[in-house]
C-alpha cells in the first residue's frame, strides 16, 4: 500500500495581514485546517485512476477532480495567468528576492527556515507585512497546495511569481494545484511507486463530497473552503481511520447510480452565502477543456470525457457517456471487482497484487455504442478512447 501519511502543521497568520492575504487571493486557503489523511481510501482511488485519460474509472461512469472542485474545496482562483516562468537556480538570485542566507537543500527552501523568518518579522511597515505574507504563501505552497513527499521544503521556483505583490492574485493557483494532483495520481499509479504526494486534502475532500456515504462525519458543514468540513475529523470519528483498503475496494466495486453525487454544489448541498463572490465569478471556466500548467507540470482538464456541463440554471443530473459504459461493460462486465485481488505484504511493507488479477491496458471499444445518445443531448464529436 502506498504511503500517504503527511501530518501538516497549521501555519497560522497574524490578523493584521488579513487584508493583504485577501488581496493576494490566498485568504481562503489560509483558513483550511488540518485534514487527516485516510490512506486506504487514497489507495483505492489510485487503483481506479487511469493516467491516459486523467479520470477515475467507476462502474457508474468516469469522473475526476475539476476546476469547480478546486475552487470550492480550497478556495483558490482558477481563471488567471499560468503559473510558470524562469526557474531560479542560484543562491545569488535567491538573495535578490530578499531571502538572504536562507536554509536551502538543493532547489528547495526548508519550511522550518521560512517559519522562523515569518515569525521574526516585525509588522511595522508595508515591506515587512508583504514579506510576511509572501512567507505565508510559500508555506501554503509547500504544504497543502504543492507539497512534496518530504513535506520539509518548497521549491524556490515560485518566488519570482511573488516578487510583485500586486500581481500574485493574477496567477491561476487553482489550476496549478490541480496539475500537481493529476501528476501525483499518475505517478502513484505506476507499479514501482511507493508513496504519493501532492494536495491530498483536495483529493480526500473531493471523494467525501462526491461519495458522502464513504466520508467521515463532517464537523463544520457551513464552513468555507469546503475542505474545512472535515477539519480534525479523526477526533470525532476514530473508527473511520481504521477502515481498510478491502473496505473501500468493495464499496467501489458495488457502487450504484445515485451513490455518486454528480452535481455536488447545488443550494441544497452547499449554502451559496458562504462562498465568496470572487470564486463564483470565475465559474465560466469550470467546464473548459484546457491544459493546466505549473512550470514543468502540464496536465489536461478533460471535462469533455464525463459530460460535465455547467450552466447558470440549476444543473440536471449528470449521466455517464454511453460510449464509456459500453466500453466498461465490454471490458469488465457489470463490475470491475478489485476486491477480489489477493494482496500480499512484501519485504518493504508494500502490498503486491496477484499477477493473475492485474488490470490490463484498456482497448478501444467498437466504433459506436449499442444505444446511441438521444438527439436532444450533446454528443461528443470524437470517438471514445479509454
C-alpha positions in Angstrom: 0.0 0.0 0.0 1.3 3.5 -0.9 2.4 5.7 2.0 0.4 8.9 2.1 0.6 10.0 5.8 2.0 13.5 5.9 0.9 15.4 9.0 0.8 19.1 8.1 1.3 21.6 11.0 -1.0 24.6 10.7 0.6 27.8 9.6 -1.4 30.5 11.3 -1.0 34.2 10.5 -1.2 37.5 12.3 -4.7 39.1 12.0 -3.0 42.3 10.9 -2.2 40.8 7.5 -5.7 39.5 6.7 -6.5 42.2 4.1 -3.2 41.6 2.4 -4.0 37.9 2.2 -7.4 38.7 0.7 -5.6 40.9 -1.8 -3.4 38.0 -3.0 -6.2 35.5 -3.3 -4.8 33.2 -0.6 -7.1 34.2 2.3 -9.5 31.3 1.8 -6.7 28.7 1.5 -5.2 30.1 4.7 -8.4 29.1 6.6 -8.0 25.4 5.9 -7.2 23.4 9.0 -5.6 20.0 9.4 -7.4 17.3 7.4 -6.1 13.9 8.4 -5.4 11.5 5.6 -7.2 8.2 5.1 -4.5 6.0 3.5 -6.8 3.2 2.4 -9.2 5.5 0.6 -6.4 7.2 -1.2 -5.0 3.9 -2.4 -8.4 2.7 -3.5 -8.8 5.9 -5.6 -5.4 5.4 -7.1 -6.3 1.9 -8.3 -9.2 3.4 -10.2 -7.2 6.2 -11.8 -6.2 5.9 -15.4 -3.2 8.1 -16.4 -4.1 8.2 -20.1 -7.5 9.8 -19.6 -6.9 11.6 -16.2 -10.1 10.1 -14.9 -11.3 7.6 -12.3 -12.9 4.5 -13.8 -16.0 3.7 -11.8 -19.0 1.3 -12.5 -21.3 4.3 -13.0 -19.1 6.4 -15.2 -15.8 8.4 -15.5 -15.1 11.2 -13.1 -12.2 13.5 -12.0 -11.4 16.4 -9.8 -12.2 19.6 -11.7 -11.7 23.4 -11.6 -15.1 23.6 -9.8 -13.8 21.3 -7.1 -10.5 23.0 -6.5 -12.2 26.4 -6.4 -14.8 25.4 -3.8 -12.8 22.9 -1.8 -9.6 25.0 -1.4 -10.9 28.5 -2.3 -8.4 29.2 -5.0 -8.8 31.3 -8.1 -8.8 29.3 -11.4 -9.1 31.9 -14.2 -5.8 33.8 -14.4 -2.3 33.6 -15.8 -0.4 30.4 -16.0 1.8 29.5 -13.0 5.1 29.4 -14.9 8.2 31.4 -15.6 12.0 31.3 -15.3 13.2 28.7 -12.8 15.7 30.1 -10.3 19.0 28.2 -10.0 21.4 30.2 -7.8 21.8 31.5 -4.3 22.5 34.9 -5.7 19.2 35.1 -7.5 17.5 33.8 -4.3 19.0 36.6 -2.3 17.7 39.0 -4.8 14.3 38.0 -3.6 15.2 39.4 -0.2 15.6 35.9 1.3 19.2 36.3 2.5 21.2 33.4 3.7 18.3 31.0 3.5 18.5 27.4 4.6 18.3 25.5 1.3 18.6 21.9 0.3 19.3 21.6 -3.5 16.4 23.5 -5.2 14.2 23.8 -2.1 13.9 26.2 0.8 13.3 24.5 4.1 9.9 25.1 5.6 11.4 25.5 9.1 13.5 28.3 7.9 10.5 30.1 6.3 8.5 29.7 9.5 11.4 31.2 11.6 11.7 34.1 9.2 8.0 34.7 9.2 7.7 34.7 13.0 10.6 37.0 13.5 9.4 39.7 11.1 8.1 42.9 12.8 5.0 44.1 11.1 5.8 47.8 11.4 5.8 48.8 7.8 4.4 47.7 4.4 7.6 46.0 3.2 7.7 43.7 6.3 4.0 43.0 6.0 4.4 42.0 2.4 7.4 39.8 3.2 5.4 38.1 6.0 2.5 37.4 3.6 5.0 36.0 0.9 6.5 33.7 3.5 3.0 32.5 4.5 2.1 31.8 0.8 5.3 29.9 0.3 4.4 27.8 3.4 0.9 27.1 1.9 2.5 26.1 -1.4 4.9 23.8 0.4 2.2 22.0 2.4 -1.4 21.7 1.3 -1.1 23.0 -2.3 2.1 21.6 -3.9 3.6 19.6 -1.1 6.2 17.0 -1.9 6.8 13.6 -0.3 9.1 15.0 2.5 6.8 18.0 3.4 10.1 19.6 4.5 10.7 22.1 1.7 9.3 24.2 -1.1 10.8 24.8 -4.5 12.2 28.3 -4.9 10.9 28.5 -8.5 7.7 30.0 -7.1 9.5 33.0 -5.6 9.6 35.1 -8.8 5.8 34.9 -9.1 5.6 36.6 -5.6 8.0 39.4 -6.4 5.4 41.8 -7.5 2.9 41.8 -4.6 0.1 43.3 -6.7 0.4 40.5 -9.3 0.2 37.5 -7.0 -3.6 37.1 -7.5 -3.2 37.3 -11.3 -1.9 33.7 -11.4 -4.2 30.6 -11.7 -3.0 28.9 -8.5 -6.1 26.7 -8.5 -5.3 25.1 -11.9 -1.6 24.7 -10.9 -2.7 22.8 -7.8 -4.9 20.6 -9.9 -2.0 19.9 -12.3 0.1 18.8 -9.3 -2.7 16.5 -8.1 -3.1 14.9 -11.6 0.7 14.4 -11.8 0.8 12.8 -8.3 -2.0 10.4 -9.2 -0.3 9.4 -12.5 3.0 8.8 -10.7 1.3 6.9 -7.9 -0.5 4.6 -10.4 2.9 3.1 -11.5 3.7 -0.3 -10.2 7.0 0.8 -8.7 5.8 3.8 -6.8 5.7 3.5 -3.0 4.4 6.9 -1.9 2.1 9.7 -3.1 2.5 13.4 -2.6 0.6 16.4 -3.8 -2.6 18.1 -2.5 -4.2 15.1 -0.7 -6.5 17.4 1.2 -8.1 18.3 -2.2 -8.3 14.6 -3.2 -9.9 13.4 0.0 -12.4 16.3 0.3 -13.4 15.6 -3.3 -14.0 12.0 -2.6 -16.0 12.7 0.5 -18.2 15.3 -1.3 -18.9 13.1 -4.3 -19.3 9.9 -2.2 -20.8 11.1 1.0 -21.7 7.6 2.2 -17.9 6.9 2.3 -17.0 10.0 4.3 -16.2 10.5 8.0 -18.6 12.6 10.0 -18.3 16.3 8.9 -17.6 18.7 11.7 -18.3 22.1 10.1 -21.0 21.7 7.4 -21.3 25.5 6.8 -17.6 26.3 6.5 -15.7 27.7 3.5 -13.4 26.5 1.9 -15.3 23.2 1.9 -12.3 21.2 2.9 -12.9 22.5 6.4 -16.0 20.3 6.7 -13.5 17.6 7.7 -11.0 19.5 9.7 -9.8 17.3 12.6 -12.4 14.7 11.6 -10.3 12.0 13.4 -11.2 13.4 16.8 -14.9 12.6 16.4 -14.8 9.6 14.1 -12.0 7.5 15.3 -13.3 4.2 13.7 -13.1 5.7 10.2 -9.3 6.0 10.2 -9.1 2.2 10.7 -11.2 1.3 7.6 -9.2 -0.9 5.3 -8.3 -1.0 1.6 -10.6 -4.0 1.2 -13.5 -2.0 2.6 -13.1 0.8 0.0 -12.4 -1.6 -2.9 -15.6 -3.4 -2.2 -17.5 -0.1 -1.9 -16.2 1.0 -5.4 -17.0 -2.5 -6.8 -20.6 -2.3 -5.7 -21.1 1.5 -6.4 -24.6 2.1 -7.7 -26.0 5.1 -9.7 -27.2 7.6 -7.1 -24.4 7.0 -4.6 -22.0 9.2 -6.6 -23.0 12.9 -6.5 -22.5 14.3 -9.9 -24.0 17.7 -9.0 -22.3 18.3 -5.7 -22.6 22.0 -5.1 -26.3 22.9 -5.5 -28.0 25.1 -3.0 -29.5 22.1 -1.1 -25.9 20.8 -0.5 -23.8 23.9 -0.2 -25.0 27.3 1.2 -24.2 29.8 -1.6 -23.9 32.5 1.0 -20.7 31.1 2.4 -18.9 31.2 -1.0 -17.0 34.3 -1.9 -18.3 36.2 -4.9 -14.8 36.3 -6.5 -14.9 32.5 -6.6 -18.3 32.3 -8.3 -17.2 35.0 -10.8 -14.7 32.5 -12.3 -17.2 29.7 -12.8 -17.3 30.4 -16.5 -14.1 28.4 -16.9 -15.0 25.5 -14.7 -16.3 23.4 -17.6 -13.5 24.4 -20.0 -11.5 21.6 -21.7 -8.0 23.0 -21.4 -4.5 22.2 -20.2 -3.4 23.5 -16.8 0.2 24.4 -16.1 2.5 24.6 -13.2 6.0 25.1 -14.6 7.1 21.8 -16.0 3.9 20.1 -14.8 1.3 20.2 -17.7 -1.9 18.2 -17.4 -5.2 18.1 -19.2 -8.6 19.1 -17.8 -10.7 16.6 -19.8 -14.3 17.7 -18.8 -15.5 16.5 -22.3 -15.0 12.9 -21.2 -17.6 12.8 -18.5 -20.3 15.1 -19.8 -19.7 17.7 -17.1 -21.9 20.7 -18.1 -22.3 23.9 -16.1 -25.0 26.5 -16.7 -26.4 29.5 -14.8 -29.6 27.4 -14.2 -29.8 24.5 -11.7 -28.0 21.7 -13.4 -29.7 18.4 -14.3 -28.5 15.1 -13.1 -25.4 14.0 -14.9 -25.3 10.8 -16.8 -22.2 8.8 -17.9 -21.4 8.8 -21.6 -22.9 5.7 -23.2 -19.7 5.1 -25.1 -17.8 4.8 -21.8 -20.4 2.5 -20.2 -20.4 0.3 -23.3 -16.6 0.0 -23.2 -16.6 -0.6 -19.4 -19.1 -3.4 -19.6 -17.4 -5.0 -22.6 -14.1 -4.9 -20.8 -15.1 -5.7 -17.2 -18.7 -6.9 -17.3 -21.1 -5.1 -14.9 -18.4 -4.7 -12.2 -14.6 -4.3 -12.1 -14.1 -6.4 -8.9 -10.9 -5.1 -7.4 -11.9 -6.5 -4.1 -11.1 -10.0 -5.5 -7.4 -9.1 -5.7 -5.1 -11.1 -3.5 -2.9 -8.6 -1.5 0.4 -9.7 0.0 2.9 -7.8 2.0 6.4 -7.7 0.5 9.6 -7.3 2.5 9.3 -3.5 2.5 5.8 -3.4 3.8 4.1 -2.6 0.5 1.3 -4.6 -0.9 1.6 -6.6 -4.1 -1.3 -7.8 -6.3 -1.8 -11.3 -7.5 -0.4 -11.3 -11.1 -3.5 -13.2 -12.3 -5.7 -10.2 -11.3 -3.6 -7.3 -12.7 -5.6 -4.8 -14.7 -4.8 -4.9 -18.4 -4.5 -1.9 -20.6 -8.0 -1.0 -21.8 -8.5 -1.4 -25.5 -10.6 0.9 -27.8 -14.3 -0.1 -28.0 -16.2 -0.7 -31.2 -16.8 2.4 -33.2 -20.3 3.1 -31.8 -22.2 2.1 -28.7 -25.2 -0.1 -28.8 -27.6 2.6 -27.5 -26.9 6.0 -29.2 -27.4 9.2 -27.3 -30.8 10.9 -27.7 -30.9 13.7 -30.2 -31.6 16.4 -27.6 -28.4 15.6 -25.7 -25.0 17.0 -26.6 -22.8 14.4 -28.3 -19.1 14.0 -28.3 -17.5 14.8 -31.6 -14.7 12.3 -31.2 -14.6 8.5 -30.7 -14.3 7.4 -27.2 -10.7 6.3 -26.4 -10.0 4.8 -22.9 
